[in-house]
Structure formats: C-alpha cells, structure tokens
Amino acid sequence: MTTTVSTSRATGGVPHGGGDPARGANRLFAVRELGIGLALVLLIAITTVVNPRFLSGQSRKDLMLGATILVVLAVGQTIVVITRNVDLSVGSILGLAAFATGKLFLAVPAAPIALALLAGIALGALCGIVNGALIAVARVPALVVTLGTLYVFRGLDFSWAAGQQINAADLPAGFKDMGTATVLTVPVLALFAVAVLLLAGFYLRSYRSGRELYAIGSDPGAARLHGIPVGRRVFGALVVSGALAGLAGVLYAARFGTLDAAAGTGIELQVVAAVVVGGVAIFGGSGSVYGAALGALLLSTIGGALPVLRVAPFWQQTVVGALILAAIGLDRALAARVARRLRGRKARDA
C-alpha cells in the first residue's frame, strides 16, 4: 500500500490514526496502485487472446526477466523521489558495475558469485556517495548533479573499456547459469528483485527513518524544524539508489553476458517513467516501492505485448509518454483532493 506521512506523524511512532485524513489519502493512492494492477492484467489478457503463446512458459520467464532489472532500479529511484529528488545516473552506474563485473571475472575466473554481487553493490554505493555528497552536503539540485554524473560515470566506463567487449564465453559458467536458472519456474534473477522490493517496502513502512523520508518529501523545511536530519536522510537515499544500481549491473551481466561500455544506456528514463506511472509523486512525499514495481512490470509488459499486437514500435514510446502525463495529472488531482480534505478537517476542528 502507498504510504503518505505528514511531518508530525513521521517523527512519532504511528504513521496513521483513526479518522486522520492521511488514512483517506492512503486509500486514494492504494486505489491508484490497484488501477495499475488492473491495467497490467487487462493488457496481458488481451495479448493472450490475440496470441495464446504470449503466456507460454518461456514467455512468462522472459517477461519476468525483462522486468527484473527495471524493478531493482525503480525501488532505488523511489526511495530518492520520495525525498523530492531524482537520480538520473542509475543507468550509467549500472553500466559501470556490469563492466566491472566482467573485468572481475576476467581477472579472477574462480571468483565467487557473492563477491561479484558485493563488488557491484560497493561500486554503486561509491557512486551514490558522490551524488549524495554533492546534493545533500553541497546542496546542489539533484537534477543538475545526477545529470552531470550520468555523463561522468558513463565517460569513466568508456575510458575503462577503451573499446573492449566482454563476451559471454569469458564469464564463468556458474555466473551465466544464474542468469537463466529458475526456482519453481521463477527466474533466480527475479527473486533478487522480489527480495529487494520486500526489504525496501518493510523499511519504508516500519522504520522511523523510512517514514521520515516521506516527511522530507512533503515539506523539507518543516522536516528540519521537527529535528529530522534532512541532509543525512537524502544522502542515505542516494547511496541506496547507487547500491541498487550496482546490484542491477551485476544482474545485467548475468542475464546478457555480452558487456561493453554502452550497457544500460537510456534505462534511467525508463526507471523514472516506471516510478511515476507506479504512483510515486514526482514532487515527493507519497508513493510506494510496490507501486513503482507495478509500473516497471507494466512498462516491461507493454514492450513485450505491443509487437504481439502488431503495433508499430514507435507507438510504444507514445503509450509510455501518455501514461506518464496521465500519472502526473492524476497525482495532482489526488493531491488537491487530499488538501481539500485537510482544509475541511481544520475548518471542522475550528
């Protein structure tokens, strides 16, 4: 369920109380997430009617694998966007971590997979520290900083690669098997995404520091007055986003095998689209990682369904753009409705 937390409640122990308009806001945003889920089910149903093989075993696996990396990135992006910031560098971090994974296995073919995962996460977290220091400490706008680091990290990747391409044959068999293995028909890579999603959702809802992120996004000034360490929380959100982008880079390497400096180029726009379509307010303060995951699933499914429905590829971008505009419009309408409820509550109390 989507979480919206006022500043006063974020500093307390309970996010919602009986009769509080915030509970009504929660229901409104939950309905929005339900609508995304219904749209996803409807799209799958229509596509399956047109082509019954769309939900064959291999197709289901491909759909889950196609959404896995996007879901992991969307979870990290959600944590940042909730604080009224954005991280446009995730695609470049993914590419850097993916190529680093390939280089690690070239240097140490017998390296454990766990080491590759930890190395990718650490590299991503380091990039997140750079973003966080510039945004939270130097107080440079996130859009400017991460747009700059998008090019800086990508430039480092190209400089490091120097035109080299790492092929699947260069990677250990066990690592490549992780990219194709399944557990009860569910891809192992998808299980990574599920674990990340559940951990992030639990943290945001159950920990005070998680709820404080919503308060920061709702009103950073008021959050500071209530004693919330805004800079530290924003810094932490960007480090988490970077770490998850690093993890996504390792998963990318396991899935595709062939790696070069262009890995992940442009995926940051898909990530932001998934987050916005998933009901996370681009102005901060509301949304959930579960909605963002649904948005990622919907966008991935659209990419797989439109060719089956014989829709021209350029219409995919049109559909995604329309979804983003509709999501932003709905977000503003819901925010206005919540504000009216709050004003009505204050008038009755007066």
C-alpha positions, -999 to +999 in steps of 0.1 A: +000+000+000+012+035-007+024+055+023+018+092+028+031+106+061+028+141+075+058+156+091+044+154+126+035+118+123+068+109+107+085+119+139+062+099+160+057+062+163+024+056+144+020+067+108-018+069+107-045+073+132-083+068+133-102+094+113-070+111+101-072+124+065-039+108+059-057+074+061-081+086+034-051+097+013-036+062+017-069+047+003-068+071-027-033+062-036-040+025-030-068+027-055-043+041-080-020+012-075-049-012-079-057+006-112-022-001-124-025-037-115-058-040-133-043-023-164-015-049-163-039-078-161-061-064-189-031-059-212-019-095-205-054-108-211-059-090-244-025-100-257-031-137-247-064-137-266-046-124-297-017-149-292-021-177-267+016-183-267+022-150-250+018-167-216+037-198-225+064-209-200+093-193-219+073-161-225+064-158-188+101-163-180+111-136-205+086-111-191+099-116-156+135-113-166+127-082-187+112-065-156+138-077-131+165-051-136+139-023-141+122-032-108+155-032-089+164+002-103+128+015-097+130+006-060+161+027-055+147+055-076+115+055-055+135+060-023+151+091-038+120+105-055+100+102-022+125+128-008+117+152-036+149+144-055+158+123-086+187+101-096+194+102-134+228+085-131+214+050-124+218+038-160+255+048-160+261+032-126+245+000-140+268+001-170+299+007-149+290-021-124+282-045-153+315-039-170+334-041-136+317-075-131+330-087-164+365-074-156+365-091-122+358-125-137+384-119-164+410-112-137+398-139-113+377-166-132+372-186-100+358-156-080+326-164-060+294-150-073+288-135-039+320-115-043+308-102-077+275-091-061+292-074-032+317-057-056+289-044-078+269-031-048+300-014-033+309+003-066+273+015-070+273+028-034+305+047-040+288+064-070+259+071-047+282+087-022+294+111-049+259+120-057+248+123-021+278+145-011+270+170-039+233+170-033+229+167+005+261+183+016+269+209-011+231+213-016+233+213-054+200+204-071+197+167-077+186+171-113+218+190-121+241+167-101+228+134-114+226+147-150+263+156-147+273+123-130+253+104-157+279+116-182+308+114-158+302+078-148+295+068-184+327+086-195+346+066-169+331+034-182+341+042-218+376+052-208+380+020-188+365-002-216+386+015-243+365-003-269+368-037-253+338-060-253+335-089-228+317-119-243+296-145-225+323-171-232+346-151-209+323-154-179+322-184-155+295-210-163+281-207-128+275-170-132+259-173-165+237-201-152+224-177-125+211-156-153+190-184-167+182-206-137+147-209-122+132-219-089+097-233-092+095-217-127+105-183-113+139-169-126+166-166-099+172-130-110+136-122-104+139-135-068+166-109-063+141-082-074+115-096-051+139-096-021+149-060-028+113-050-031+102-066+001+131-053+021+126-017+009+089-018+015+093-031+050+119-005+058+099+025+045+068+014+064+083+000+096+113+022+105+112+058+117+140+068+093+120+053+065+089+073+074+110+104+077+118+102+040+081+109+033+081+139+057+112+153+039+095+150+005+063+166+018+080+196+033+118+197+037+116+229+058+091+216+082+110+183+085+141+203+096+121+222+122+109+188+136+145+177+140+147+153+111+183+152+097+173+160+061+208+161+047+217+127+062+185+110+050+188+124+015+224+113+014+214+078+025+187+076-001+211+084-029+237+058-016+209+032-015+199+041-051+235+038-062+240+005-045+209-010-061+220+003-095+253-015-088+234-047-080+213-042-112+246-040-131+257-075-118+223-089-127+225-073-161+259-090-166+245-124-156+215-121-179+231-108-211+267-119-207+280-097-235+292-065-219+306-032-232+306+005-221+271+011-236+253-013-212+223+004-196+223+035-218+190+053-216+175+030-190+173+058-165+144+073-184+125+040-182+132+039-145+118+074-139+088+065-161+081+033-141+083+052-108+059+080-120+035+056-137+036+035-105+021+063-084+052+078-068+046+116-067+074+133-087+071+162-062+079+139-033+062+128-001+040+099-013+041+066-032+055+032-025+080+008-039+052-017-047+035+008-070+069+015-087+074-022-092+039-025-108+048+004-130+080-014-141+061-045-148+035-026-168+061-009-189+080-041-195+048-059-205+039-031-229+073-036-245+066-073-250+029-070-258+028-044-285+048-064-311+025-093-304-005-070-310+013-058-342+016-023-330+044-002-346+074+002-323+072+040-322+037+037-306+053+022-276+070+055-267+038+073-273+019+050-249+046+054-222+046+091-227+008+092-224+009+071-192+035+095-176+013+125-184-018+107-171+000+097-139+013+132-132-022+146-139-038+121-116-012+127-089-020+164-089-058+157-088-053+133-058-030+158-040-057+185-045-084+162-031-063+154-001-056+191+005-094+198+004-099+171+030-073+185+052-088+220+049-122+206+057-108+188+088-092+221+100-124+240+095-145+215+115-119+215+143-120+253+144 
